[in-house]
């Protein structure tokens, strides 16, 4: 027969350590006002009793739990994995549990995640971008939970964000393709989230400035982005527009799929058509030919957004409410 153990409480830890429950609580939360020798005694007592903090009780006592919501569009996309890893590396040592949610690029899913996670009384939240349902917007605002928006920028008062100008980055890629001599430049995109469409605006702006814009040279698919889809869209584009001389893919997955199909069909890159991607994922520098792309500092975005959220949760003043991390055009052999 298996006996059922007794759940140890904070009071038990305090009694064993010879301190008050308030001191024990502060010591276990890493608050620096507790003397080091007392903090060590409390930690030893907690370990001896196999004490596990009750987050629900802590939330009720403080009106907030030691958790931070982090919502991203996808857990299958290396861009957001890099961001999450960096954010957690900041929040975990500060004593916060990260509640990760994937919205799958769905407004409805994001809204449901917000309703579920906000019931846990989080201390803060990090969310991706500004495009969401009105209900989700209201949930964020009405919660009064410190929130930092990631990946995009705004100068709206009172809004805290860390990101880059997706439009400026799209314009920079297109301007580079034009500078290499291309005049028939196409834009290939999938998923069609807000950031993809912002890059498209940058693409259009660069082409309009030189009188080269042709709306027919855009191939926008709502399908999920993948290598396979990139290859299919690459061949479809060349069949529709045999005079095309450059293709800007909205991300590296699509671009690498295009390069694989070019290799399979003996289409010479960049001689026949220049190819550029976006994000500088790990494989971009290993493709054949190596991919010209935009390097986005997503790990830095995660780190700075989490650091900003920590400051807001502590009631500290944040110097800049909008932090532009910039981007870097990486020119390689494909364009």
Beta strands, then each sheet from edge to edge (+ up, - down):
strand 1: 67-72
strand 2: 97-102
strand 3: 124-128
strand 4: 146-151
strand 5: 160-163
strand 6: 185-189
strand 7: 218-220
strand 8: 246-249
strand 9: 274-276
strand 10: 293-296
strand 11: 322-324
strand 12: 327-330
sheet 1: 2+ 1+ 3+ 4+ 5+ 11+
sheet 2: 7+ 6+ 8+ 9+
sheet 3: 10+ 12-
end
